[in-house]
Amino acid sequence: MSRIADFLSSLNDIELSFLYKYKFQTYLEESQRLIEKELVKRGLDKLKIADYIKQFEFNPSNNGCPRCNSVNTVSQNVQFYNTNKYSGMDNTMRYTSVTDCAICGFNLYDGNEKPIGDRNIWMLLKKVFFNKQK
């Protein structure tokens, strides 16, 4: 079996439904055919897929991915350049980690996002209250 066929056979019906809805178009044509064959083999029609999506999408009881409840993730290191207006010409580069759901592509963690600290809150307040349009 090919890697995609092994991957598809390891998914449950719910994960396969979310993969079809959110990531089907990102696959090459041959892989799309394999996904469609797997759907037919399992008897998943558009109505069943829509029912799974409605039942599990952003369900508060999801323990895995917030969107599809899968625990399959993909992590990768990406280059990050500090290019915000406060750093000016700072061309320092660092690597950061990005984690996405392997089933629906939902971004679970992006190392570029920083928690809002005291300085960022102050900058936000200055923008809102002191930078009035004239």
LUMKE-953537 format. One record per residue (C-alpha): y, z, x. Coordinates in steps of 0.001 Angstrom, whole numbers. Layout:
% residues N
<r <Y Z X>>
...
END
This chain:
% residues 134
<r <0 0 0>>
<r <3584 -532 1045>>
<r <6021 2314 1583>>
<r <7875 1564 -1659>>
<r <4612 1471 -3637>>
<r <3567 4812 -2115>>
<r <6982 6254 -2925>>
<r <6878 5017 -6530>>
<r <3379 6375 -7105>>
<r <4514 9807 -5858>>
<r <7240 10052 -8529>>
<r <6752 11584 -11936>>
<r <7884 9716 -15068>>
<r <11224 11540 -15213>>
<r <12083 10714 -11600>>
<r <11043 7100 -12084>>
<r <13307 6885 -15143>>
<r <16312 8181 -13195>>
<r <15527 5891 -10260>>
<r <15479 2955 -12655>>
<r <18780 3909 -14271>>
<r <20813 4785 -11171>>
<r <19329 3032 -8149>>
<r <17428 7 -9439>>
<r <20221 -2429 -8512>>
<r <20355 -1114 -4922>>
<r <16818 -2322 -4157>>
<r <15828 -5802 -2984>>
<r <14243 -8181 -5494>>
<r <10668 -7569 -4328>>
<r <11137 -3801 -4627>>
<r <12718 -4262 -8062>>
<r <9603 -6124 -9170>>
<r <7434 -3256 -7907>>
<r <9571 -746 -9815>>
<r <9285 -2799 -12995>>
<r <5495 -3081 -12526>>
<r <5266 696 -12121>>
<r <7291 1191 -15310>>
<r <4954 -1119 -17250>>
<r <1880 539 -15713>>
<r <3078 3955 -16908>>
<r <4212 2690 -20313>>
<r <7859 3608 -19758>>
<r <10015 1443 -21977>>
<r <13814 1603 -22317>>
<r <13548 4063 -25222>>
<r <11436 6557 -23255>>
<r <13700 6176 -20220>>
<r <16779 6846 -22362>>
<r <15051 9897 -23857>>
<r <14281 11332 -20400>>
<r <17850 10676 -19270>>
<r <19287 12377 -22351>>
<r <16969 15360 -21965>>
<r <17411 16049 -18234>>
<r <20752 14580 -17118>>
<r <23035 17426 -15934>>
<r <20897 19949 -17783>>
<r <22026 23498 -16844>>
<r <18394 24501 -16309>>
<r <17852 21885 -13564>>
<r <16619 23549 -10375>>
<r <16829 20505 -8113>>
<r <19418 17764 -8297>>
<r <21999 18589 -10977>>
<r <21720 15098 -12429>>
<r <17959 14405 -12409>>
<r <16296 17709 -11400>>
<r <14456 16077 -8481>>
<r <13926 17900 -5191>>
<r <13673 14661 -3175>>
<r <16695 14400 -895>>
<r <17914 12135 1867>>
<r <20105 13559 4632>>
<r <21956 11578 7252>>
<r <24576 12195 9901>>
<r <27736 10147 9571>>
<r <30804 9806 11756>>
<r <33943 11459 10501>>
<r <37421 10667 11768>>
<r <40191 13105 11024>>
<r <42742 10812 9388>>
<r <44702 13014 7019>>
<r <48485 12988 7188>>
<r <48672 16526 8598>>
<r <46673 15705 11727>>
<r <48896 12767 12675>>
<r <47431 10722 15476>>
<r <44439 12997 16011>>
<r <41613 10561 16715>>
<r <38917 13144 17264>>
<r <35576 12139 15927>>
<r <32806 14431 14773>>
<r <29500 14007 13049>>
<r <28873 15528 9683>>
<r <25881 15706 7401>>
<r <25653 14036 3996>>
<r <22809 14829 1592>>
<r <22065 12646 -1420>>
<r <19364 12753 -4058>>
<r <16692 10186 -3132>>
<r <16018 9460 -6797>>
<r <19420 9015 -8475>>
<r <21788 8905 -5486>>
<r <23833 11926 -6617>>
<r <25830 13392 -3712>>
<r <24512 16922 -3209>>
<r <26435 17814 -44>>
<r <29191 16076 1861>>
<r <30216 17726 5104>>
<r <33636 16066 4859>>
<r <34579 18190 1888>>
<r <36155 21438 2941>>
<r <36432 24487 740>>
<r <39931 25192 -466>>
<r <41425 27798 1828>>
<r <44741 29643 1708>>
<r <46588 26853 3518>>
<r <45251 24155 1202>>
<r <46186 26143 -1889>>
<r <49704 26635 -506>>
<r <50006 22877 175>>
<r <48856 22140 -3382>>
<r <51401 24561 -4843>>
<r <54169 23029 -2728>>
<r <53251 19560 -4000>>
<r <53198 20661 -7620>>
<r <56305 22855 -7728>>
<r <58607 21766 -4897>>
<r <58168 18004 -4645>>
<r <59867 17066 -7898>>
<r <60487 13392 -8579>>
<r <64187 12602 -8815>>
END
